[in-house]
């Protein structure tokens, strides 16, 4: 099976997973987060289908998953003020999703080294960036739900000490 067909299968599996995770998640923010990532995976799937058909792909048309999630945060601000208690299933879904994203990152990095044209390489490099952003979003969510106090201290560290030690 060639790399594009493997990528299509990877995205098909991701779409199904995120759809199911969104439907099972109780918290409105979690639902929106999983649906937003699912939309990205649908776009990736369509991109690969176009690539397989030899159609022109415009890499610069991609949007940042982080921008979408910022919008989800803004829309869900009131919901996020409620105490969030994730179920074991929701936490497991986040762990599975993080593993899927890591596997996609590794796959697309490998494919980017094997493709023949600079345009295809650029596409796969962009997909690596997007999948990494998905991973980061999921990882931050998992960390927040696991230990919101520590997460808050980490995310707001610069406010507490007046600056960041790494800046």
N, C-alpha and C positions, 0 to 999 in steps of 0.2 A: 504494500500500500504506500502511495507516495505521501510526502510530507503534508501537502494541502488536504488530502483526504483524512489524514490523521488529525489535523487541526480542526476540520469540520466535525469529526466525531467528538473531539474534546469539547468543542463549543456546544454541540448538541447535548452532551451529557451535563454540561454546566447549566444550560438553560433549564433543563428538566429539574436539576437539583435546586436551583435558586427559586424556581416557581413553587416547588413543593415546600421549601423552607419558608418562603413568604406566606404561603397559605396556612402553614402550621403555627407561625409565630403569632403570639397574642398581642404584643406591644405594637402600637401604630408605627413607631419609629423603626423597629426591626422589620416590619412588613415593607415599609417604604425603602429601607436600605437594601433588602434582598431584591425587591422589584427593580430598583435602580441598577444594581449590578447585573441583573438578568437582562435588562435592556441593552447594556453594553455588550453582553455575550451574544445577544441576538444580532447586534450590529457586526460583531466580529464574524459570526456565522455567515451573514450575508456577504461580508467582504470576501471571505474565503470562497464562497460559491461563485462570486464574480471573478475572482482570480482564477479559479478552476476553468471557467468559461472563456478566459482570455480577455475579459473586459478591463477597462482602465480603472484603476483605483487611485483616489486622491487621498494621500496620507494626511495632508494638512486639514482635511475636513473633520478629523477626529476631535472629539471634545474630551476634556479632562474628567475622569471619574470623581476627582476631588471637588471640582466645581459643582457637580450634581449633588454630591453628598452635603456640601455646604448649603445648598438649596433645601435639601431634605431636613437638615438641622434647623434651618430658619423656619420652615413650615411646621416642624414638630416641636418647636421651643416649649410650648405649654405642656405637651405630653412628656417631654424630657424632665420637667420639673417634678413629675410624680416619681415616687420611689420605684425604680425598675428592679423587678425580681425575675430573672430569666429562669425558665424551667431547665431541667437537665437536658431535655431534647433540644432546646434552643442553644444551649452551650455546646452540645455535641455538634449541632448543625454548623456553628461557627468554626469549630475545630476541623470538621470535614471540609468546609469551604476554604479555610486557610490552606489545607493540604492540597486541595484541587488547584488553587491559585499558584502555589509553589511548583506543582507539576507542570502547569501551563507555562510558567516563567521559564523553567528548565527546557521544556519542549521548544518554545519559540526562540530561545537563545541558540539552541542547537540548530534549528531550521535556518536561522538568520546567517549562520556560518556556512550552510550548504547551498543556499539559493544562488542563482547565477547572475541576477541583475541587481544593480544598486537600488532600483525602485522596490524590488521585493525585499531586499535587505532592510531598507528603510521602513517598510511596512511591518516586518517582524520585530524590528527594534522598537517601533512605536507600540506594538502590542505588548512587548515585554514591559514597557513603562506603564501601560494601563493595567496589566495584570498585577504589577508590583503595587500600584495604587490601590487596587482591590484588596490585595493582601494586607496592606497597611491599614485600610479602613476596617477590615474584619478583625485584625489583630488588636487595634485600639479599642474596638467594641468589646472584644473578648476580655481584654485587660480591664476595661471600665466595669463590665458586669461582674468580673471576678473580685475586684477590689477597688470600688469607686473612690475610696479615700486616697489610696496611693496614686491612682490615675490622676485625680484632681491635683495632688501635690506635684506630680511630674509635669503635667500639662501647664500648670500655673506657676511653676517654680520661679520664673523671672519676675512675676508680680510680688512674690513673697520676699525675695532677696534684693530686688531692685535692679537686677540684671542677670544675664546668664553667664556662667563661667566659660562656656564654649564659644561665646560670640566675639 
